[in-house]
Amino acid sequence: MSLTTALANDSLAAFPNSAFRLVEGDGPRADLARRQEVKFVAPHADVVTLRKLLEGNGRRLVHNNDNVSTVRSIYFDDVQLSACHANIGGHGIRHKARLRWYDSLAPQQQVFLEIKWRNNRITGKHRYELEVQQPLMELSYREIIDGLINVSPTEHLAELLGSSDPIVIVEYKREHFEARFAPLRGTLDYD
């Protein structure tokens, strides 16, 4: 039995009515653990031109049998919006917590708890795949955050407890690309 499975079983035993079950934690994607990340904002950009540029210099990655993914997230923060202000202010050391799902209006059975961190120019993400035990549309935000706290690994409880208010729900389109001959990945986010 893997450590993740043991943690998931322990979480279910301790909190049998939890809204979530931990399926996989900090999985095999080493590219999420530690990386350099650079973002560019291109207001009023021509998405078609940017897409052609990325396709011409790399190859498209396809997820869920579609070229375009719809990303939806609930971001958590404290009442002072500390994580938001740290992000906007460009603070070198910061973190944020979110619940993320893809390609459906409401969360389906698979969602991801993500704790994203930045230490100056290096970023990383702790990503936990969760199975929804009951429709999230039927739960209050308090029940959702309590469910996340119940299954969150202890090393991330402080970040989650300190950011336990749902602040914003975001939605956007994302296309994935990677360089042909270098370990470089890019996404085109819009709408």
C-alpha positions in Angstrom: 0.0 0.0 0.0 1.4 3.4 -1.0 1.8 6.2 1.5 -0.9 8.2 -0.4 -3.3 5.3 -0.1 -2.6 5.0 3.6 -3.1 8.7 4.1 -6.4 8.5 2.1 -7.6 5.6 4.2 -6.6 7.3 7.4 -8.4 10.4 6.3 -11.6 8.5 5.6 -11.4 6.6 8.9 -11.0 9.9 10.8 -13.6 11.8 8.8 -16.1 9.3 7.4 -18.5 12.0 6.2 -15.8 14.1 4.4 -16.7 15.7 1.1 -13.5 14.4 -0.4 -11.3 11.4 -0.6 -7.5 11.7 -1.3 -6.7 9.8 -4.4 -3.2 10.9 -5.3 -0.9 13.4 -3.6 2.1 15.1 -5.1 2.0 12.6 -7.9 4.6 11.6 -10.5 4.8 15.0 -12.3 8.2 16.2 -11.3 7.7 19.3 -13.4 5.2 20.6 -10.8 7.5 20.2 -7.8 10.0 22.9 -8.7 10.4 25.0 -11.8 11.0 28.5 -13.2 7.8 30.1 -14.3 7.5 33.3 -16.3 4.1 34.9 -17.2 3.4 37.5 -19.8 0.3 39.6 -20.0 -0.7 40.7 -23.5 -3.7 42.9 -23.2 -5.8 43.1 -26.3 -3.5 40.4 -27.9 -4.5 38.5 -31.0 -5.0 35.0 -29.6 -5.0 33.5 -33.2 -1.5 35.0 -33.8 -0.2 33.9 -30.5 -1.5 30.3 -31.1 0.2 30.2 -34.5 3.5 31.4 -33.0 3.3 28.7 -30.3 2.3 26.0 -32.8 5.1 27.0 -35.2 7.8 26.8 -32.5 6.5 23.9 -30.5 4.0 21.1 -30.5 0.5 21.2 -29.1 -0.4 19.0 -26.1 -3.9 17.7 -26.0 -5.8 16.9 -22.8 -9.2 15.4 -22.6 -9.4 14.9 -26.4 -9.7 18.6 -27.0 -7.2 21.3 -28.0 -8.7 23.8 -25.5 -9.3 23.1 -21.8 -11.6 25.1 -19.6 -10.0 25.7 -16.2 -12.1 26.6 -13.2 -10.8 27.3 -9.7 -11.9 28.5 -6.3 -9.1 30.5 -4.7 -8.9 30.6 -0.9 -7.4 33.5 1.1 -7.8 35.2 4.4 -10.1 38.1 5.1 -7.3 40.6 4.5 -6.6 39.1 1.0 -3.0 38.5 2.0 -2.3 36.0 -0.8 -3.9 38.2 -3.4 -1.9 41.3 -2.2 1.3 39.3 -2.2 0.7 38.2 -5.7 -0.3 41.6 -7.1 2.6 43.2 -5.1 5.1 40.7 -6.6 6.3 39.5 -3.2 9.2 37.0 -3.7 8.0 34.5 -1.2 4.3 33.6 -1.2 1.7 30.8 -1.6 -1.9 30.4 -2.6 -4.4 27.6 -2.2 -7.1 26.6 -4.7 -9.5 23.9 -5.6 -9.3 23.3 -9.4 -11.3 21.3 -12.0 -11.4 21.0 -15.7 -13.8 21.0 -18.6 -17.1 21.1 -16.7 -19.2 23.9 -15.3 -19.5 22.4 -11.9 -16.9 20.1 -10.2 -17.5 16.5 -11.2 -16.0 13.5 -9.4 -12.3 14.6 -9.9 -10.9 17.8 -8.5 -7.5 19.0 -7.4 -6.4 20.7 -4.2 -3.3 22.8 -5.2 -1.0 24.7 -2.9 1.2 26.8 -5.2 4.3 28.5 -3.8 6.9 30.9 -5.0 10.4 31.5 -3.6 11.6 34.4 -5.7 12.2 33.0 -9.2 11.5 29.4 -8.3 7.9 28.1 -8.1 6.3 24.8 -7.3 3.0 23.2 -6.8 1.8 20.6 -4.3 -1.1 18.9 -6.2 -3.5 16.5 -4.6 -6.1 14.6 -6.7 -9.3 14.3 -4.8 -12.5 12.3 -5.4 -15.6 14.2 -4.6 -17.8 12.1 -2.3 -21.0 14.2 -2.8 -21.9 16.9 -5.3 -20.1 20.1 -4.4 -23.1 22.1 -5.6 -24.9 20.8 -2.5 -22.3 21.9 0.0 -21.7 25.2 1.6 -18.2 26.8 1.3 -17.6 26.0 4.9 -18.3 22.3 4.3 -16.0 22.4 1.3 -13.1 23.9 3.2 -13.7 21.6 6.1 -13.6 18.7 3.7 -10.3 20.0 2.2 -8.8 20.4 5.7 -9.9 16.8 6.6 -7.9 15.3 3.7 -5.1 17.8 3.4 -1.6 16.4 4.3 -0.5 17.8 7.6 2.5 19.7 6.0 0.0 21.9 4.2 -2.6 22.4 6.9 -1.1 25.8 7.9 -1.4 27.2 4.4 -4.9 25.9 4.0 -6.1 27.0 7.5 -4.6 30.5 6.9 -6.4 30.8 3.6 -9.7 29.3 4.5 -12.1 31.7 2.9 -13.3 31.2 -0.7 -12.5 34.5 -2.3 -12.9 34.2 -6.0 -14.0 31.7 -8.6 -12.1 32.0 -11.9 -12.7 30.5 -15.3 -10.6 30.7 -18.5 -9.6 28.8 -21.6 -6.1 27.2 -21.8 -4.1 25.7 -24.6 -1.0 23.7 -23.9 2.3 23.6 -25.9 5.8 22.3 -25.4 9.1 23.0 -27.2 10.2 20.3 -29.6 13.8 20.1 -28.5 14.0 21.6 -25.0 12.3 21.0 -21.6 10.1 24.0 -22.0 6.3 24.2 -21.7 3.9 27.0 -22.4 0.3 27.7 -22.0 -1.9 30.2 -23.7 -4.6 31.4 -21.3 -7.5 33.7 -22.4 -11.2 34.5 -21.9 
